[in-house]
Amino acid sequence: MFCPKCGKEIPDGSAFCSSCGTNVNTMGGPSGAAKPSAAGAAFSGLGGFLKGYFASPVQATRDTLAKRDLATPLILMGAQLIACILMLLGFCLKLQMMSYGYLEVPFQFWFFGGLLGDAIGVIIFVALLFGGAKILKSGCTFQDALMACGCHSIFITILMVITFLCFLISLELGAWLFIITMILWVALGVSSFQMIAPETESGKSWLIYLAVVAITIILTLLIVGNGLLPALAGSSSGLTSSLFGSMF
Protein backbone atom coordinates (compact mmCIF):
# COMPACT_ATOMS: atom_id res chain seq x y z
CA MET A 1 0.00 0.00 0.00
CA PHE A 2 1.01 3.64 -0.41
CA CYS A 3 0.72 6.70 1.81
CA PRO A 4 -2.09 8.93 0.43
CA LYS A 5 -0.13 12.08 1.32
CA CYS A 6 3.50 11.53 0.29
CA GLY A 7 3.11 8.46 -1.94
CA LYS A 8 5.73 6.38 -0.13
CA GLU A 9 5.22 2.62 -0.06
CA ILE A 10 4.41 1.32 3.44
CA PRO A 11 3.57 -2.15 4.81
CA ASP A 12 -0.02 -3.31 4.31
CA GLY A 13 -2.22 -2.62 7.34
CA SER A 14 -0.07 0.24 8.66
CA ALA A 15 -1.94 2.90 10.61
CA PHE A 16 0.67 5.61 10.11
CA CYS A 17 3.13 6.42 7.34
CA SER A 18 6.72 5.76 8.47
CA SER A 19 7.93 8.64 6.28
CA CYS A 20 5.60 11.58 6.98
CA GLY A 21 3.57 10.25 9.95
CA THR A 22 0.19 10.63 8.25
CA ASN A 23 -2.71 8.58 9.68
CA VAL A 24 -3.49 6.54 6.58
CA ASN A 25 -6.71 5.15 8.06
CA THR A 26 -8.09 8.66 8.46
CA MET A 27 -7.11 9.80 4.98
CA GLY A 28 -7.63 6.62 3.06
CA GLY A 29 -10.67 5.05 4.72
CA PRO A 30 -10.84 1.97 6.95
CA SER A 31 -8.68 -0.18 4.73
CA GLY A 32 -5.89 2.39 4.42
CA ALA A 33 -5.33 1.24 0.86
CA ALA A 34 -5.51 4.69 -0.66
CA LYS A 35 -3.83 5.32 -3.98
CA PRO A 36 -0.79 7.59 -3.95
CA SER A 37 -0.83 10.97 -5.63
CA ALA A 38 0.27 11.11 -9.25
CA ALA A 39 3.56 12.80 -8.33
CA GLY A 40 4.18 10.42 -5.44
CA ALA A 41 3.50 7.38 -7.59
CA ALA A 42 5.77 8.73 -10.36
CA PHE A 43 8.77 9.24 -8.06
CA SER A 44 8.08 5.99 -6.25
CA GLY A 45 8.18 4.25 -9.63
CA LEU A 46 11.41 6.09 -10.45
CA GLY A 47 13.05 4.78 -7.29
CA GLY A 48 12.07 1.23 -8.11
CA PHE A 49 13.29 1.62 -11.68
CA LEU A 50 16.71 2.92 -10.61
CA LYS A 51 17.22 -0.03 -8.26
CA GLY A 52 16.28 -2.45 -11.03
CA TYR A 53 18.29 -0.62 -13.69
CA PHE A 54 21.62 -0.85 -11.87
CA ALA A 55 20.93 -4.55 -11.32
CA SER A 56 19.85 -5.27 -14.91
CA PRO A 57 19.42 -2.36 -17.36
CA VAL A 58 17.81 -4.51 -20.06
CA GLN A 59 15.26 -6.12 -17.74
CA ALA A 60 14.39 -2.81 -16.04
CA THR A 61 13.75 -1.23 -19.45
CA ARG A 62 11.63 -4.16 -20.56
CA ASP A 63 9.57 -3.92 -17.37
CA THR A 64 9.02 -0.20 -17.96
CA LEU A 65 7.87 -0.83 -21.53
CA ALA A 66 5.58 -3.64 -20.39
CA LYS A 67 3.97 -1.43 -17.73
CA ARG A 68 3.67 1.51 -20.15
CA ASP A 69 5.31 3.64 -17.47
CA LEU A 70 5.89 6.88 -19.37
CA ALA A 71 6.45 8.98 -16.22
CA THR A 72 9.82 7.43 -15.32
CA PRO A 73 11.49 7.98 -18.74
CA LEU A 74 10.15 11.54 -18.89
CA ILE A 75 11.61 12.33 -15.45
CA LEU A 76 14.96 10.90 -16.56
CA MET A 77 14.89 12.97 -19.76
CA GLY A 78 14.06 16.07 -17.72
CA ALA A 79 17.13 15.40 -15.58
CA GLN A 80 19.20 15.10 -18.77
CA LEU A 81 17.95 18.50 -19.95
CA ILE A 82 19.06 20.09 -16.68
CA ALA A 83 22.44 18.34 -16.91
CA CYS A 84 22.93 19.65 -20.46
CA ILE A 85 22.24 23.20 -19.28
CA LEU A 86 24.83 22.76 -16.52
CA MET A 87 27.36 21.36 -18.99
CA LEU A 88 27.11 24.39 -21.27
CA LEU A 89 27.14 26.69 -18.23
CA GLY A 90 30.40 25.14 -17.05
CA PHE A 91 31.93 25.77 -20.47
CA CYS A 92 30.83 29.41 -20.47
CA LEU A 93 31.94 30.03 -16.88
CA LYS A 94 35.40 28.72 -17.65
CA LEU A 95 35.69 31.06 -20.63
CA GLN A 96 34.67 33.99 -18.46
CA MET A 97 37.30 33.04 -15.86
CA MET A 98 39.99 32.69 -18.53
CA SER A 99 39.11 36.11 -19.97
CA TYR A 100 38.86 37.69 -16.49
CA GLY A 101 35.23 38.53 -17.16
CA TYR A 102 35.97 40.28 -20.45
CA LEU A 103 33.98 37.69 -22.44
CA GLU A 104 30.45 38.00 -21.09
CA VAL A 105 28.20 35.08 -22.06
CA PRO A 106 24.50 36.01 -21.99
CA PHE A 107 22.14 33.99 -19.82
CA GLN A 108 19.98 32.90 -22.74
CA PHE A 109 23.01 31.42 -24.49
CA TRP A 110 23.84 28.73 -21.94
CA PHE A 111 20.35 28.26 -20.49
CA PHE A 112 18.19 28.09 -23.59
CA GLY A 113 21.11 26.80 -25.63
CA GLY A 114 21.49 23.79 -23.35
CA LEU A 115 17.74 23.29 -22.94
CA LEU A 116 16.74 23.54 -26.58
CA GLY A 117 19.93 21.97 -27.89
CA ASP A 118 19.44 18.79 -25.88
CA ALA A 119 15.69 18.72 -26.59
CA ILE A 120 16.25 19.06 -30.33
CA GLY A 121 18.85 16.27 -30.33
CA VAL A 122 16.60 13.95 -28.32
CA ILE A 123 13.54 14.59 -30.48
CA ILE A 124 15.47 13.98 -33.70
CA PHE A 125 17.08 10.82 -32.32
CA VAL A 126 13.84 9.34 -30.98
CA ALA A 127 11.99 10.12 -34.21
CA LEU A 128 14.68 8.57 -36.39
CA LEU A 129 15.01 5.57 -34.07
CA PHE A 130 11.26 5.02 -34.33
CA GLY A 131 11.47 5.35 -38.11
CA GLY A 132 14.33 2.85 -38.23
CA ALA A 133 12.33 0.36 -36.16
CA LYS A 134 9.41 0.73 -38.56
CA ILE A 135 11.70 0.00 -41.53
CA LEU A 136 12.51 -3.28 -39.77
CA LYS A 137 8.74 -3.86 -39.48
CA SER A 138 8.61 -3.44 -35.71
CA GLY A 139 5.21 -3.12 -34.05
CA CYS A 140 6.49 -0.50 -31.59
CA THR A 141 4.87 2.89 -31.08
CA PHE A 142 6.55 6.30 -30.84
CA GLN A 143 5.91 6.15 -27.09
CA ASP A 144 7.89 2.91 -26.92
CA ALA A 145 10.84 4.59 -28.63
CA LEU A 146 10.59 7.56 -26.25
CA MET A 147 10.48 5.31 -23.19
CA ALA A 148 13.40 3.16 -24.37
CA CYS A 149 15.60 6.24 -24.94
CA GLY A 150 14.56 7.81 -21.63
CA CYS A 151 15.39 4.67 -19.66
CA HIS A 152 18.95 4.61 -21.02
CA SER A 153 19.65 8.33 -20.38
CA ILE A 154 20.85 7.80 -16.79
CA PHE A 155 24.57 7.45 -17.49
CA ILE A 156 24.49 10.29 -20.05
CA THR A 157 23.03 12.58 -17.38
CA ILE A 158 25.70 11.56 -14.87
CA LEU A 159 28.48 12.18 -17.41
CA MET A 160 27.04 15.59 -18.34
CA VAL A 161 27.18 16.66 -14.70
CA ILE A 162 30.77 15.41 -14.42
CA THR A 163 31.60 17.26 -17.66
CA PHE A 164 30.21 20.47 -16.11
CA LEU A 165 32.65 20.09 -13.20
CA CYS A 166 35.53 19.25 -15.52
CA PHE A 167 34.91 22.34 -17.65
CA LEU A 168 35.38 24.44 -14.52
CA ILE A 169 38.81 22.86 -14.09
CA SER A 170 40.01 22.79 -17.70
CA LEU A 171 38.50 23.37 -21.14
CA GLU A 172 40.55 20.52 -22.56
CA LEU A 173 39.47 18.08 -19.84
CA GLY A 174 35.83 19.07 -20.28
CA ALA A 175 36.09 18.73 -24.07
CA TRP A 176 37.53 15.22 -23.81
CA LEU A 177 34.83 14.14 -21.38
CA PHE A 178 32.21 15.61 -23.69
CA ILE A 179 33.56 13.39 -26.49
CA ILE A 180 33.37 10.37 -24.18
CA THR A 181 29.78 11.32 -23.36
CA MET A 182 28.91 11.36 -27.06
CA ILE A 183 30.52 7.94 -27.56
CA LEU A 184 28.55 6.50 -24.64
CA TRP A 185 25.36 8.07 -26.00
CA VAL A 186 25.88 6.17 -29.27
CA ALA A 187 26.63 2.94 -27.38
CA LEU A 188 23.55 3.20 -25.17
CA GLY A 189 21.44 4.00 -28.21
CA VAL A 190 22.07 0.43 -29.36
CA SER A 191 20.31 -0.85 -26.23
CA SER A 192 17.37 1.46 -26.92
CA PHE A 193 17.16 0.18 -30.50
CA GLN A 194 17.24 -3.43 -29.31
CA MET A 195 14.22 -2.76 -27.10
CA ILE A 196 11.97 -1.65 -29.94
CA ALA A 197 13.28 -3.29 -33.13
CA PRO A 198 13.48 -6.95 -34.16
CA GLU A 199 16.40 -8.53 -35.98
CA THR A 200 18.90 -6.28 -34.22
CA GLU A 201 21.72 -8.65 -35.06
CA SER A 202 21.24 -8.35 -38.80
CA GLY A 203 23.53 -6.22 -40.96
CA LYS A 204 20.54 -4.20 -42.14
CA SER A 205 19.63 -3.18 -38.59
CA TRP A 206 23.18 -2.00 -37.86
CA LEU A 207 23.27 0.06 -41.04
CA ILE A 208 19.95 1.64 -40.12
CA TYR A 209 21.16 2.44 -36.62
CA LEU A 210 24.41 3.99 -37.85
CA ALA A 211 22.38 6.08 -40.30
CA VAL A 212 20.13 7.22 -37.45
CA VAL A 213 23.16 8.33 -35.40
CA ALA A 214 24.84 10.10 -38.33
CA ILE A 215 21.69 11.96 -39.39
CA THR A 216 20.95 12.95 -35.78
CA ILE A 217 24.42 14.42 -35.29
CA ILE A 218 24.38 16.28 -38.61
CA LEU A 219 20.89 17.75 -38.14
CA THR A 220 21.54 18.71 -34.53
CA LEU A 221 24.80 20.46 -35.39
CA LEU A 222 23.14 22.32 -38.26
CA ILE A 223 20.15 23.42 -36.20
CA VAL A 224 21.99 24.17 -32.96
CA GLY A 225 25.44 25.24 -34.17
CA ASN A 226 24.42 27.26 -37.22
CA GLY A 227 21.02 28.48 -36.10
CA LEU A 228 20.13 28.25 -32.43
CA LEU A 229 23.35 29.30 -30.68
CA PRO A 230 24.14 32.23 -33.00
CA ALA A 231 20.56 33.46 -32.61
CA LEU A 232 20.76 33.25 -28.81
CA ALA A 233 24.13 35.00 -28.81
CA GLY A 234 22.73 37.80 -30.98
CA SER A 235 25.30 37.32 -33.74
CA SER A 236 25.96 34.65 -36.35
CA SER A 237 29.71 35.09 -36.20
CA GLY A 238 30.61 36.87 -32.99
CA LEU A 239 30.16 35.05 -29.73
CA THR A 240 29.92 31.49 -31.02
CA SER A 241 33.18 31.73 -32.95
CA SER A 242 34.86 33.23 -29.89
CA LEU A 243 33.50 30.48 -27.65
CA PHE A 244 34.51 27.49 -29.72
CA GLY A 245 37.66 29.13 -31.04
CA SER A 246 38.94 29.46 -27.47
CA MET A 247 38.94 25.69 -27.02
CA PHE A 248 41.51 24.90 -29.70
C-alpha positions in Angstrom: 0.0 0.0 0.0 1.0 3.6 -0.4 0.7 6.7 1.8 -2.1 8.9 0.4 -0.1 12.1 1.3 3.5 11.5 0.3 3.1 8.5 -1.9 5.7 6.4 -0.1 5.2 2.6 -0.1 4.4 1.3 3.4 3.6 -2.2 4.8 0.0 -3.3 4.3 -2.2 -2.6 7.3 -0.1 0.2 8.7 -1.9 2.9 10.6 0.7 5.6 10.1 3.1 6.4 7.3 6.7 5.8 8.5 7.9 8.6 6.3 5.6 11.6 7.0 3.6 10.2 10.0 0.2 10.6 8.3 -2.7 8.6 9.7 -3.5 6.5 6.6 -6.7 5.2 8.1 -8.1 8.7 8.5 -7.1 9.8 5.0 -7.6 6.6 3.1 -10.7 5.0 4.7 -10.8 2.0 6.9 -8.7 -0.2 4.7 -5.9 2.4 4.4 -5.3 1.2 0.9 -5.5 4.7 -0.7 -3.8 5.3 -4.0 -0.8 7.6 -3.9 -0.8 11.0 -5.6 0.3 11.1 -9.3 3.6 12.8 -8.3 4.2 10.4 -5.4 3.5 7.4 -7.6 5.8 8.7 -10.4 8.8 9.2 -8.1 8.1 6.0 -6.3 8.2 4.3 -9.6 11.4 6.1 -10.5 13.1 4.8 -7.3 12.1 1.2 -8.1 13.3 1.6 -11.7 16.7 2.9 -10.6 17.2 0.0 -8.3 16.3 -2.4 -11.0 18.3 -0.6 -13.7 21.6 -0.8 -11.9 20.9 -4.5 -11.3 19.8 -5.3 -14.9 19.4 -2.4 -17.4 17.8 -4.5 -20.1 15.3 -6.1 -17.7 14.4 -2.8 -16.0 13.7 -1.2 -19.4 11.6 -4.2 -20.6 9.6 -3.9 -17.4 9.0 -0.2 -18.0 7.9 -0.8 -21.5 5.6 -3.6 -20.4 4.0 -1.4 -17.7 3.7 1.5 -20.2 5.3 3.6 -17.5 5.9 6.9 -19.4 6.4 9.0 -16.2 9.8 7.4 -15.3 11.5 8.0 -18.7 10.1 11.5 -18.9 11.6 12.3 -15.4 15.0 10.9 -16.6 14.9 13.0 -19.8 14.1 16.1 -17.7 17.1 15.4 -15.6 19.2 15.1 -18.8 17.9 18.5 -20.0 19.1 20.1 -16.7 22.4 18.3 -16.9 22.9 19.6 -20.5 22.2 23.2 -19.3 24.8 22.8 -16.5 27.4 21.4 -19.0 27.1 24.4 -21.3 27.1 26.7 -18.2 30.4 25.1 -17.1 31.9 25.8 -20.5 30.8 29.4 -20.5 31.9 30.0 -16.9 35.4 28.7 -17.7 35.7 31.1 -20.6 34.7 34.0 -18.5 37.3 33.0 -15.9 40.0 32.7 -18.5 39.1 36.1 -20.0 38.9 37.7 -16.5 35.2 38.5 -17.2 36.0 40.3 -20.5 34.0 37.7 -22.4 30.4 38.0 -21.1 28.2 35.1 -22.1 24.5 36.0 -22.0 22.1 34.0 -19.8 20.0 32.9 -22.7 23.0 31.4 -24.5 23.8 28.7 -21.9 20.3 28.3 -20.5 18.2 28.1 -23.6 21.1 26.8 -25.6 21.5 23.8 -23.4 17.7 23.3 -22.9 16.7 23.5 -26.6 19.9 22.0 -27.9 19.4 18.8 -25.9 15.7 18.7 -26.6 16.2 19.1 -30.3 18.8 16.3 -30.3 16.6 13.9 -28.3 13.5 14.6 -30.5 15.5 14.0 -33.7 17.1 10.8 -32.3 13.8 9.3 -31.0 12.0 10.1 -34.2 14.7 8.6 -36.4 15.0 5.6 -34.1 11.3 5.0 -34.3 11.5 5.4 -38.1 14.3 2.9 -38.2 12.3 0.4 -36.2 9.4 0.7 -38.6 11.7 0.0 -41.5 12.5 -3.3 -39.8 8.7 -3.9 -39.5 8.6 -3.4 -35.7 5.2 -3.1 -34.0 6.5 -0.5 -31.6 4.9 2.9 -31.1 6.5 6.3 -30.8 5.9 6.2 -27.1 7.9 2.9 -26.9 10.8 4.6 -28.6 10.6 7.6 -26.3 10.5 5.3 -23.2 13.4 3.2 -24.4 15.6 6.2 -24.9 14.6 7.8 -21.6 15.4 4.7 -19.7 18.9 4.6 -21.0 19.6 8.3 -20.4 20.9 7.8 -16.8 24.6 7.5 -17.5 24.5 10.3 -20.0 23.0 12.6 -17.4 25.7 11.6 -14.9 28.5 12.2 -17.4 27.0 15.6 -18.3 27.2 16.7 -14.7 30.8 15.4 -14.4 31.6 17.3 -17.7 30.2 20.5 -16.1 32.6 20.1 -13.2 35.5 19.2 -15.5 34.9 22.3 -17.7 35.4 24.4 -14.5 38.8 22.9 -14.1 40.0 22.8 -17.7 38.5 23.4 -21.1 40.5 20.5 -22.6 39.5 18.1 -19.8 35.8 19.1 -20.3 36.1 18.7 -24.1 37.5 15.2 -23.8 34.8 14.1 -21.4 32.2 15.6 -23.7 33.6 13.4 -26.5 33.4 10.4 -24.2 29.8 11.3 -23.4 28.9 11.4 -27.1 30.5 7.9 -27.6 28.5 6.5 -24.6 25.4 8.1 -26.0 25.9 6.2 -29.3 26.6 2.9 -27.4 23.5 3.2 -25.2 21.4 4.0 -28.2 22.1 0.4 -29.4 20.3 -0.8 -26.2 17.4 1.5 -26.9 17.2 0.2 -30.5 17.2 -3.4 -29.3 14.2 -2.8 -27.1 12.0 -1.7 -29.9 13.3 -3.3 -33.1 13.5 -7.0 -34.2 16.4 -8.5 -36.0 18.9 -6.3 -34.2 21.7 -8.7 -35.1 21.2 -8.4 -38.8 23.5 -6.2 -41.0 20.5 -4.2 -42.1 19.6 -3.2 -38.6 23.2 -2.0 -37.9 23.3 0.1 -41.0 19.9 1.6 -40.1 21.2 2.4 -36.6 24.4 4.0 -37.9 22.4 6.1 -40.3 20.1 7.2 -37.4 23.2 8.3 -35.4 24.8 10.1 -38.3 21.7 12.0 -39.4 20.9 12.9 -35.8 24.4 14.4 -35.3 24.4 16.3 -38.6 20.9 17.7 -38.1 21.5 18.7 -34.5 24.8 20.5 -35.4 23.1 22.3 -38.3 20.1 23.4 -36.2 22.0 24.2 -33.0 25.4 25.2 -34.2 24.4 27.3 -37.2 21.0 28.5 -36.1 20.1 28.2 -32.4 23.3 29.3 -30.7 24.1 32.2 -33.0 20.6 33.5 -32.6 20.8 33.2 -28.8 24.1 35.0 -28.8 22.7 37.8 -31.0 25.3 37.3 -33.7 26.0 34.7 -36.3 29.7 35.1 -36.2 30.6 36.9 -33.0 30.2 35.0 -29.7 29.9 31.5 -31.0 33.2 31.7 -33.0 34.9 33.2 -29.9 33.5 30.5 -27.7 34.5 27.5 -29.7 37.7 29.1 -31.0 38.9 29.5 -27.5 38.9 25.7 -27.0 41.5 24.9 -29.7 
